[in-house]
């Protein structure tokens, strides 16, 4: 009897292995088909002709120091806190530990100002010997400018940096609109991977926690020269990012609002044909987000954001408050409902939401934005290439989180869209809007996450405003 039981168990084990192998091979074939289809779609939007598109990008730049979170905290002797708690401004070690734990357990990207310069320098010095990379050009505007140049554009960059950084980091296609500074602003990018554990806290996906103690970026030090050169540069597209550096910064009364109004005036003076894109970021300062909505967004045609920034903006528009955290891997239907709500609340012609599992692009019919299907495919591929740090998408280091279908809305009759392996980007029209959703080929061998959203947005914008 024992022998027959053993034989049956062995047969079941063999059958289980065979089924698993078959399933894995089937999944590999499906991923290969999806990748080839995404590559074909991406190729439909390429720059054509000798004329290089002109893009102006502001405001700000920094040098990034990237470090693994757990290695840094071991090196500096930071134990995990007894509780996770959000602090708007970092003034002490306790603030850093509790705020990191707060976003780490939610696996949400965030960026916070360190008012205690000594504390920031201590963290920076501890990070340098174990850094994944350091003295790398960073900051939203500079990162996007570099990507636009790599995509074949001529770029005007509004940012203050040292002459050494400019000489080493900027390509000839990027023109700097600002005076040089003696010392670059430095950002500490604390990165973590999926399933990392810090005491009783654990991450559910790879992400990053930025700390900065900037001098130049919050003051928009390049704004005057950037605004001055916009007219002579004659860009087809103006991109604004990095304004989260103003979040919880100790401005004098009315100083920040005056800066935002000055930027808004510069955008208002552009020719009507010039498109304007604003790249959202992690914001917790209620008054700053309110000022951006009131003064800046009326001059914006396009918005880019991630799964945290989208509900935060909607919460501010509808209820007048910020949302610090939201679902790190949201359902497509949830994002689509939020995008519909946002399109009703704002007068923009394009919305791009980049998430880990998928890319969603929504444009107004008849607007200047085109190639939405190709752009969504490009966004998906750019995310994988950037995070894996590889020009080639390696399916052995990739997986899909998105199912083969998704609901169009959390409300209504549950109508679903089915993704085809040979046509993985789903596009459809509702009212005056066109929606396109592309599945993400998620990189499982993470090299970097910092700057991912900026690279995705920049590459996708080129496909939609300049490509054939």
VOKETOR-130165 format. One record per residue (C-alpha): residue in three letters; x, y, z. Coordinates in pm, whole numbers, plus 50000, padded with zeros to 5 digits. Example, Ala and Ser with C-alpha at 12.3 -4.5 7.8 and 13.67 -1.06 7.14 Angstrom:
2
SITE,Ala,51230,49550,50780
SITE,Ser,51367,49894,50714
//
This chain:
468
SITE,Unk,50000,50000,50000
SITE,Unk,50283,50233,50094
SITE,Unk,50454,50154,49762
SITE,Unk,50145,50241,49556
SITE,Unk,50098,50565,49752
SITE,Unk,50462,50655,49683
SITE,Unk,50416,50577,49310
SITE,Unk,50102,50793,49292
SITE,Unk,50284,51083,49464
SITE,Unk,50571,51052,49218
SITE,Unk,50332,51058,48922
SITE,Unk,50157,51367,49061
SITE,Unk,50494,51538,49111
SITE,Unk,50605,51459,48755
SITE,Unk,50273,51583,48612
SITE,Unk,50301,51902,48818
SITE,Unk,50650,51968,48681
SITE,Unk,50534,51900,48323
SITE,Unk,50239,52138,48361
SITE,Unk,50465,52405,48515
SITE,Unk,50720,52373,48233
SITE,Unk,50443,52388,47972
SITE,Unk,50289,52693,48138
SITE,Unk,50624,52873,48160
SITE,Unk,50703,52805,47795
SITE,Unk,50355,52919,47691
SITE,Unk,50402,53238,47894
SITE,Unk,50743,53296,47734
SITE,Unk,50589,53261,47385
SITE,Unk,50313,53507,47475
SITE,Unk,50562,53761,47614
SITE,Unk,50776,53726,47302
SITE,Unk,50472,53794,47081
SITE,Unk,50374,54094,47294
SITE,Unk,50727,54238,47283
SITE,Unk,50747,54207,46905
SITE,Unk,50408,54378,46872
SITE,Unk,50517,54663,47104
SITE,Unk,50836,54710,46902
SITE,Unk,50634,54728,46578
SITE,Unk,50398,54982,46730
SITE,Unk,50685,55192,46867
SITE,Unk,50846,55202,46522
SITE,Unk,50538,55372,46378
SITE,Unk,50630,55702,46548
SITE,Unk,50982,55807,46456
SITE,Unk,51140,56144,46387
SITE,Unk,51150,56207,46015
SITE,Unk,51324,56472,45809
SITE,Unk,51635,56683,45872
SITE,Unk,51471,56935,46105
SITE,Unk,51529,56867,46474
SITE,Unk,51233,56948,46703
SITE,Unk,51298,57226,46954
SITE,Unk,51207,57166,47319
SITE,Unk,51255,57401,47614
SITE,Unk,51278,57230,47955
SITE,Unk,51285,57391,48300
SITE,Unk,51348,57431,48585
SITE,Unk,51644,57297,48776
SITE,Unk,51916,57035,48796
SITE,Unk,52120,56853,49056
SITE,Unk,52376,56579,49103
SITE,Unk,52225,56249,49216
SITE,Unk,52383,56013,49467
SITE,Unk,52207,55676,49444
SITE,Unk,52234,55434,49731
SITE,Unk,52065,55115,49849
SITE,Unk,51839,55199,50142
SITE,Unk,51923,54902,50366
SITE,Unk,52299,54940,50312
SITE,Unk,52281,55311,50391
SITE,Unk,52085,55265,50713
SITE,Unk,52322,54990,50828
SITE,Unk,52621,55211,50750
SITE,Unk,52485,55513,50937
SITE,Unk,52334,55308,51221
SITE,Unk,51966,55386,51161
SITE,Unk,51743,55118,51313
SITE,Unk,51386,55084,51190
SITE,Unk,51145,55297,51397
SITE,Unk,50870,55165,51622
SITE,Unk,50614,55334,51399
SITE,Unk,50587,55475,51047
SITE,Unk,50486,55840,51039
SITE,Unk,50490,56115,50778
SITE,Unk,50683,56438,50837
SITE,Unk,50661,56723,50586
SITE,Unk,51017,56842,50658
SITE,Unk,51315,56640,50781
SITE,Unk,51476,56803,51084
SITE,Unk,51609,56499,51272
SITE,Unk,51718,56138,51238
SITE,Unk,51381,56035,51381
SITE,Unk,51199,56227,51107
SITE,Unk,51402,56050,50837
SITE,Unk,51352,55702,50983
SITE,Unk,50977,55741,51040
SITE,Unk,50907,55909,50706
SITE,Unk,51112,55654,50510
SITE,Unk,50923,55371,50686
SITE,Unk,50593,55541,50600
SITE,Unk,50661,55543,50226
SITE,Unk,50871,55222,50224
SITE,Unk,50588,55003,50356
SITE,Unk,50356,55157,50095
SITE,Unk,50627,55125,49827
SITE,Unk,50548,55480,49714
SITE,Unk,50797,55721,49559
SITE,Unk,50848,56041,49756
SITE,Unk,51076,56343,49784
SITE,Unk,51133,56547,50100
SITE,Unk,51322,56858,50201
SITE,Unk,51583,56832,50478
SITE,Unk,51598,57164,50661
SITE,Unk,51882,57039,50885
SITE,Unk,52183,57080,50657
SITE,Unk,52414,56897,50901
SITE,Unk,52180,56598,50902
SITE,Unk,52168,56592,50521
SITE,Unk,52547,56608,50494
SITE,Unk,52584,56321,50743
SITE,Unk,52355,56106,50531
SITE,Unk,52538,56209,50215
SITE,Unk,52880,56129,50355
SITE,Unk,52758,55788,50475
SITE,Unk,52616,55717,50130
SITE,Unk,52918,55811,49918
SITE,Unk,53143,55508,49996
SITE,Unk,52861,55262,49921
SITE,Unk,52681,55456,49648
SITE,Unk,52539,55273,49347
SITE,Unk,52635,55585,49152
SITE,Unk,52723,55943,49239
SITE,Unk,52783,56279,49073
SITE,Unk,52531,56180,48804
SITE,Unk,52329,56463,48648
SITE,Unk,51977,56451,48789
SITE,Unk,51671,56661,48861
SITE,Unk,51350,56642,48659
SITE,Unk,51433,56915,48409
SITE,Unk,51790,56805,48343
SITE,Unk,51692,56439,48317
SITE,Unk,51416,56520,48069
SITE,Unk,51643,56754,47872
SITE,Unk,51900,56479,47832
SITE,Unk,51634,56236,47715
SITE,Unk,51493,56483,47462
SITE,Unk,51844,56534,47323
SITE,Unk,51894,56157,47298
SITE,Unk,51564,56133,47111
SITE,Unk,51691,56379,46848
SITE,Unk,51570,56718,46975
SITE,Unk,51747,57050,47022
SITE,Unk,51693,57155,47383
SITE,Unk,51696,57473,47590
SITE,Unk,51749,57379,47956
SITE,Unk,51663,57621,48235
SITE,Unk,51885,57508,48522
SITE,Unk,52170,57627,48741
SITE,Unk,52474,57402,48769
SITE,Unk,52851,57423,48792
SITE,Unk,53052,57469,48475
SITE,Unk,53223,57134,48535
SITE,Unk,52886,56953,48553
SITE,Unk,52765,57130,48238
SITE,Unk,53084,57042,48047
SITE,Unk,53074,56677,48153
SITE,Unk,52700,56607,48150
SITE,Unk,52535,56811,47874
SITE,Unk,52540,56713,47509
SITE,Unk,52596,56974,47236
SITE,Unk,52221,56950,47162
SITE,Unk,52142,57107,47502
SITE,Unk,52177,57483,47548
SITE,Unk,52193,57602,47909
SITE,Unk,51984,57905,48007
SITE,Unk,52134,58015,48341
SITE,Unk,52451,58138,48506
SITE,Unk,52691,57884,48649
SITE,Unk,52711,57820,49023
SITE,Unk,53012,57720,49232
SITE,Unk,52841,57426,49401
SITE,Unk,52575,57195,49255
SITE,Unk,52263,57102,49446
SITE,Unk,52287,56734,49544
SITE,Unk,51999,56490,49586
SITE,Unk,52023,56166,49782
SITE,Unk,51824,55895,49606
SITE,Unk,51759,55611,49850
SITE,Unk,51643,55308,49650
SITE,Unk,51495,54975,49753
SITE,Unk,51385,54657,49580
SITE,Unk,51076,54438,49589
SITE,Unk,51039,54244,49918
SITE,Unk,51317,54435,50097
SITE,Unk,51273,54425,50476
SITE,Unk,51367,54685,50734
SITE,Unk,51271,54570,51080
SITE,Unk,50898,54498,51070
SITE,Unk,50851,54698,50750
SITE,Unk,50864,54545,50400
SITE,Unk,50833,54678,50044
SITE,Unk,50597,54536,49784
SITE,Unk,50774,54685,49480
SITE,Unk,51099,54862,49391
SITE,Unk,51092,55238,49440
SITE,Unk,51288,55535,49577
SITE,Unk,51291,55795,49853
SITE,Unk,51458,56127,49766
SITE,Unk,51609,56366,50018
SITE,Unk,51738,56711,49930
SITE,Unk,51859,57025,50099
SITE,Unk,51868,57240,49785
SITE,Unk,51973,57602,49764
SITE,Unk,51915,57691,49396
SITE,Unk,51626,57473,49276
SITE,Unk,51349,57586,49515
SITE,Unk,51418,57948,49424
SITE,Unk,51384,57873,49050
SITE,Unk,51723,58033,49004
SITE,Unk,51721,57990,48626
SITE,Unk,51368,58125,48571
SITE,Unk,51454,58477,48450
SITE,Unk,51707,58367,48189
SITE,Unk,51494,58071,48085
SITE,Unk,51190,58296,48029
SITE,Unk,51406,58550,47847
SITE,Unk,51545,58295,47601
SITE,Unk,51215,58118,47530
SITE,Unk,51115,58371,47265
SITE,Unk,51437,58356,47063
SITE,Unk,51461,57976,47097
SITE,Unk,51107,57933,46954
SITE,Unk,51032,57586,47093
SITE,Unk,50745,57372,46969
SITE,Unk,50716,57223,47316
SITE,Unk,50787,57365,47663
SITE,Unk,50820,57119,47951
SITE,Unk,50809,57221,48317
SITE,Unk,50917,56992,48600
SITE,Unk,51098,56996,48932
SITE,Unk,50862,57234,49109
SITE,Unk,50833,56986,49396
SITE,Unk,51162,57136,49515
SITE,Unk,50944,57421,49643
SITE,Unk,50746,57180,49862
SITE,Unk,50775,57281,50230
SITE,Unk,51073,57506,50156
SITE,Unk,51095,57804,50399
SITE,Unk,51001,58090,50164
SITE,Unk,50927,58441,50284
SITE,Unk,50559,58540,50273
SITE,Unk,50441,58570,49912
SITE,Unk,50782,58478,49765
SITE,Unk,50683,58136,49629
SITE,Unk,50357,58260,49479
SITE,Unk,50544,58541,49304
SITE,Unk,50782,58288,49147
SITE,Unk,50497,58068,49025
SITE,Unk,50315,58370,48881
SITE,Unk,50633,58477,48701
SITE,Unk,50660,58130,48546
SITE,Unk,50290,58138,48454
SITE,Unk,50339,58477,48284
SITE,Unk,50625,58333,48078
SITE,Unk,50403,58046,47961
SITE,Unk,50114,58284,47889
SITE,Unk,50337,58488,47657
SITE,Unk,50416,58188,47434
SITE,Unk,50259,58162,47086
SITE,Unk,49930,57973,47088
SITE,Unk,50084,57697,46878
SITE,Unk,50348,57616,47145
SITE,Unk,50251,57312,47349
SITE,Unk,50316,57307,47726
SITE,Unk,50364,56992,47935
SITE,Unk,50384,56985,48316
SITE,Unk,50540,56684,48487
SITE,Unk,50380,56627,48827
SITE,Unk,50572,56504,49132
SITE,Unk,50531,56409,49497
SITE,Unk,50371,56708,49670
SITE,Unk,50248,56734,50030
SITE,Unk,50228,57111,50074
SITE,Unk,49859,57196,50034
SITE,Unk,49925,57564,49958
SITE,Unk,50187,57489,49692
SITE,Unk,49961,57248,49506
SITE,Unk,49680,57502,49528
SITE,Unk,49902,57773,49374
SITE,Unk,50013,57542,49094
SITE,Unk,49650,57459,49014
SITE,Unk,49538,57823,49019
SITE,Unk,49829,57992,48843
SITE,Unk,50023,57735,48639
SITE,Unk,49780,57469,48516
SITE,Unk,49559,57711,48317
SITE,Unk,49858,57750,48079
SITE,Unk,49927,57375,48046
SITE,Unk,49819,57146,47759
SITE,Unk,49956,56817,47888
SITE,Unk,50013,56652,48226
SITE,Unk,50236,56356,48317
SITE,Unk,50206,56175,48650
SITE,Unk,50234,55841,48827
SITE,Unk,49984,55636,49027
SITE,Unk,50044,55843,49344
SITE,Unk,50033,56188,49186
SITE,Unk,49707,56133,48994
SITE,Unk,49479,56076,49297
SITE,Unk,49664,56349,49488
SITE,Unk,49582,56606,49219
SITE,Unk,49219,56493,49198
SITE,Unk,49183,56507,49577
SITE,Unk,49309,56865,49576
SITE,Unk,49081,56968,49288
SITE,Unk,48768,56804,49429
SITE,Unk,48810,56824,49805
SITE,Unk,49087,57076,49871
SITE,Unk,49326,56836,50043
SITE,Unk,49630,56624,49956
SITE,Unk,49649,56245,49950
SITE,Unk,49986,56123,50074
SITE,Unk,49947,55758,49973
SITE,Unk,49743,55556,49727
SITE,Unk,49747,55207,49577
SITE,Unk,50104,55132,49452
SITE,Unk,49979,54897,49178
SITE,Unk,49630,55028,49095
SITE,Unk,49372,54859,48873
SITE,Unk,49338,54993,48521
SITE,Unk,48969,55065,48579
SITE,Unk,49051,55276,48884
SITE,Unk,49304,55485,48691
SITE,Unk,49067,55526,48396
SITE,Unk,48794,55655,48626
SITE,Unk,49039,55902,48780
SITE,Unk,49156,56016,48437
SITE,Unk,48796,56077,48330
SITE,Unk,48739,56280,48645
SITE,Unk,49058,56481,48588
SITE,Unk,48971,56555,48225
SITE,Unk,48640,56701,48348
SITE,Unk,48816,56914,48610
SITE,Unk,49100,57052,48397
SITE,Unk,49118,57205,48051
SITE,Unk,49406,56997,47914
SITE,Unk,49433,56807,47586
SITE,Unk,49661,56526,47701
SITE,Unk,49709,56311,48013
SITE,Unk,49977,56046,48058
SITE,Unk,49972,55819,48363
SITE,Unk,50274,55592,48402
SITE,Unk,50238,55302,48644
SITE,Unk,50439,54987,48706
SITE,Unk,50184,54758,48539
SITE,Unk,50068,54974,48247
SITE,Unk,50087,55304,48061
SITE,Unk,49771,55508,47996
SITE,Unk,49755,55799,47751
SITE,Unk,49441,56006,47698
SITE,Unk,49415,56280,47437
SITE,Unk,49137,56509,47318
SITE,Unk,49016,56436,46965
SITE,Unk,49144,56694,46718
SITE,Unk,49428,56810,46948
SITE,Unk,49789,56836,46821
SITE,Unk,49883,56515,47004
SITE,Unk,49907,56215,46773
SITE,Unk,50043,55858,46758
SITE,Unk,49886,55762,47092
SITE,Unk,49913,55388,47028
SITE,Unk,50278,55410,46927
SITE,Unk,50349,55646,47216
SITE,Unk,50195,55408,47471
SITE,Unk,50409,55124,47334
SITE,Unk,50717,55348,47351
SITE,Unk,50636,55438,47711
SITE,Unk,50616,55072,47809
SITE,Unk,50943,54981,47638
SITE,Unk,51124,55288,47769
SITE,Unk,51031,55196,48127
SITE,Unk,51180,54847,48089
SITE,Unk,51495,54963,47913
SITE,Unk,51561,55238,48165
SITE,Unk,51502,55035,48483
SITE,Unk,51706,54741,48349
SITE,Unk,51968,54982,48204
SITE,Unk,51964,54798,47872
SITE,Unk,51886,54910,47518
SITE,Unk,51741,54564,47459
SITE,Unk,51433,54428,47637
SITE,Unk,51538,54098,47791
SITE,Unk,51232,53878,47847
SITE,Unk,51427,53665,48096
SITE,Unk,51433,53977,48313
SITE,Unk,51076,54089,48245
SITE,Unk,50725,54001,48351
SITE,Unk,50373,54130,48300
SITE,Unk,50154,54232,48591
SITE,Unk,49854,54319,48376
SITE,Unk,49597,54048,48306
SITE,Unk,49476,53971,47954
SITE,Unk,49174,54197,48007
SITE,Unk,49064,54490,48220
SITE,Unk,48742,54670,48309
SITE,Unk,48679,55011,48158
SITE,Unk,48538,55140,48487
SITE,Unk,48471,55042,48845
SITE,Unk,48116,55159,48783
SITE,Unk,47858,55065,48522
SITE,Unk,47805,54731,48352
SITE,Unk,48160,54598,48388
SITE,Unk,48248,54627,48018
SITE,Unk,48594,54481,47957
SITE,Unk,48875,54532,47707
SITE,Unk,49067,54222,47602
SITE,Unk,49435,54254,47512
SITE,Unk,49558,54060,47210
SITE,Unk,49916,53931,47210
SITE,Unk,49962,54058,46854
SITE,Unk,49798,54396,46933
SITE,Unk,49875,54455,47302
SITE,Unk,49803,54831,47303
SITE,Unk,49429,54881,47347
SITE,Unk,49286,55207,47210
SITE,Unk,48925,55327,47206
SITE,Unk,48722,55649,47201
SITE,Unk,48482,55792,47457
SITE,Unk,48305,56120,47396
SITE,Unk,48577,56360,47274
SITE,Unk,48861,56151,47421
SITE,Unk,49090,55880,47285
SITE,Unk,49227,55628,47538
SITE,Unk,49530,55404,47484
SITE,Unk,49657,55152,47741
SITE,Unk,49975,54949,47699
SITE,Unk,50086,54667,47931
SITE,Unk,50416,54714,48112
SITE,Unk,50699,54467,48065
SITE,Unk,50823,54507,48421
SITE,Unk,51199,54478,48468
SITE,Unk,51276,54217,48736
SITE,Unk,51650,54289,48752
SITE,Unk,51631,54648,48874
SITE,Unk,51933,54866,48802
SITE,Unk,51770,55203,48876
SITE,Unk,51431,55359,48943
SITE,Unk,51530,55724,48992
SITE,Unk,51448,55928,48683
SITE,Unk,51230,55657,48532
SITE,Unk,50914,55867,48505
SITE,Unk,51104,56158,48351
SITE,Unk,51253,55934,48082
SITE,Unk,50917,55771,48009
SITE,Unk,50741,56106,47976
SITE,Unk,51009,56263,47756
SITE,Unk,51037,55974,47514
SITE,Unk,50657,55954,47487
SITE,Unk,50614,56326,47427
SITE,Unk,50852,56313,47131
SITE,Unk,50639,56039,46977
SITE,Unk,50326,56252,47020
SITE,Unk,50429,56602,46918
SITE,Unk,50719,56558,46677
SITE,Unk,50726,56208,46530
SITE,Unk,50580,56111,46194
//
